[in-house]
């Protein structure tokens, strides 16, 4: 069975900020863009044909293990994306990006449909993200990203199979802590 081709004019990718080696004027023009293209099963040129944007166009100096992400700028640029882009599917690269679009406490690989658009919360592609350390996560991410970009629906239960996404919602985390406290008290 022949796979459906990715219609790049219907896809957008939103990242946090350019990598240190990337060009701020060309979103995903560094190693993270190469990784996304590989996972998506597309050439780098095909990836570049998609709509792309960084929410913080200027790279911020490193502070500890993560970048200093400017959420105020991110929210403003996310609003611009929603108003300006006429795409059906948008990949949000990382939790900071997802939060700027109003999606909080959702696991990686969650898909959301809002006003005729589909959003995929995808793990940030950098090597700093520990989510990528589990091989099964990379396989699931690759399969889901490719299906999402082709506009296919994902079979029921696909997201729930395999290992943990390594993230929990605030509600789950609080519940888990409370359960541990109760067990210790018993």
C-alpha positions in Angstrom: 0.0 0.0 0.0 1.4 3.3 -1.0 1.8 5.9 1.7 0.1 9.3 1.4 2.6 12.1 0.6 3.0 14.9 3.1 1.4 18.1 1.8 3.9 20.6 3.2 1.6 23.6 2.6 -0.8 22.1 5.1 1.8 21.7 7.9 3.4 24.1 10.4 6.1 23.4 12.9 6.6 25.7 15.9 9.8 25.6 18.0 11.1 27.5 21.0 14.2 29.3 19.7 17.0 28.8 17.2 19.8 26.5 18.3 23.2 28.1 19.0 24.4 26.9 15.6 21.1 27.7 13.8 20.2 30.8 11.9 17.6 32.9 13.7 16.0 33.9 10.4 15.6 30.2 9.4 13.6 28.2 12.0 14.7 24.6 12.4 17.8 25.3 10.3 20.1 23.5 12.8 20.5 20.0 14.2 17.0 20.0 15.7 15.6 20.5 12.2 17.7 17.7 10.9 16.3 15.4 13.7 12.7 16.4 13.0 13.2 15.7 9.3 14.6 12.3 10.0 11.8 11.4 12.4 9.2 12.7 10.0 10.6 10.5 7.2 11.1 13.5 5.0 14.1 15.2 3.4 15.4 18.4 5.0 14.2 20.3 2.0 10.7 19.0 2.5 10.8 20.1 6.1 12.0 23.6 5.1 9.0 23.7 2.7 6.6 23.6 5.7 5.6 26.7 7.6 8.1 27.2 10.5 8.4 29.6 13.3 10.3 30.1 16.6 8.4 31.7 19.5 11.6 33.3 20.8 13.4 34.2 17.5 16.6 35.3 19.3 18.5 32.6 21.1 18.6 33.2 24.8 21.8 32.6 26.8 21.8 29.2 28.6 20.8 29.2 32.3 21.6 25.8 33.8 20.3 22.9 31.8 17.5 24.7 29.9 17.3 27.9 27.8 15.8 31.0 29.3 12.5 30.9 27.4 10.6 34.2 27.3 6.9 33.1 27.8 5.5 36.6 27.2 7.1 36.7 23.8 6.1 33.1 23.2 2.4 33.9 23.9 2.4 36.9 21.5 4.1 34.9 18.7 1.7 32.0 19.3 -1.2 34.3 18.8 0.4 35.6 15.5 0.8 32.0 14.3 -2.9 31.2 15.0 -4.0 34.4 13.2 -1.6 34.3 10.2 -1.1 30.6 9.3 -3.6 28.8 7.1 -2.5 25.3 7.8 -4.4 22.2 9.0 -1.8 20.6 11.2 0.6 22.3 13.6 3.4 20.4 15.4 4.3 22.1 18.8 7.9 21.3 19.6 8.2 21.1 23.4 6.1 21.8 26.5 7.0 25.5 26.5 5.6 25.9 23.0 2.5 24.0 23.9 1.9 26.2 27.0 2.1 29.3 24.8 -0.7 27.9 22.7 -2.8 27.3 25.9 -2.2 23.5 26.1 -1.1 22.8 29.7 -0.6 19.5 31.5 -0.9 17.4 28.4 1.6 14.5 27.7 3.9 14.4 24.7 2.3 13.0 21.6 -1.1 14.3 22.6 -3.2 15.5 19.6 -5.7 18.2 20.1 -8.4 19.4 17.6 -9.5 23.0 17.9 -11.5 25.0 15.4 -10.7 22.7 12.5 -7.0 22.5 13.2 -5.0 19.6 14.6 -2.1 20.2 17.0 0.5 17.6 18.0 2.5 18.2 21.2 5.8 16.7 20.3 8.9 16.4 22.5 11.5 19.1 22.1 14.1 17.5 19.7 17.2 18.6 21.6 19.5 16.1 23.3 18.8 17.8 26.7 15.3 16.3 26.7 15.5 13.0 28.6 12.3 11.7 27.0 14.3 10.7 24.0 16.6 8.4 26.0 14.0 5.6 25.9 14.2 3.9 22.5 10.5 2.9 22.5 9.6 6.6 22.9 11.5 7.5 19.7 9.8 4.7 17.7 6.3 5.8 18.9 7.2 9.5 18.2 8.4 8.7 14.7 5.3 6.6 13.8 2.9 9.2 15.2 4.6 12.2 13.7 4.6 10.6 10.2 0.9 9.8 10.5 0.1 13.2 11.8 2.0 15.0 9.0 0.3 12.9 6.3 -3.1 13.9 7.8 -3.9 10.3 8.9 -5.9 9.5 12.0 -4.2 7.5 14.7 -5.6 4.1 15.7 -7.3 4.0 19.1 -4.9 3.0 21.9 -1.8 3.7 19.8 -0.6 6.5 22.1 -1.2 4.5 25.2 0.9 1.5 24.2 4.5 1.2 25.1 6.4 3.1 27.8 5.5 6.1 29.7 5.8 9.5 28.1 7.8 10.6 31.0 5.4 13.4 31.8 2.4 13.7 34.1 -0.3 16.2 34.5 -0.3 18.3 37.6 -3.4 16.5 38.8 -1.7 13.1 38.4 1.5 14.2 40.1 -0.4 15.6 43.1 -2.5 12.4 43.4 0.6 10.3 43.2 2.3 12.2 46.0 -0.8 12.1 48.2 -1.0 8.3 47.7 2.6 7.8 48.7 2.0 9.9 51.9 -1.0 7.8 52.8 1.0 4.5 52.3 3.8 5.8 54.5 1.3 6.8 57.2 -0.3 3.3 57.2 
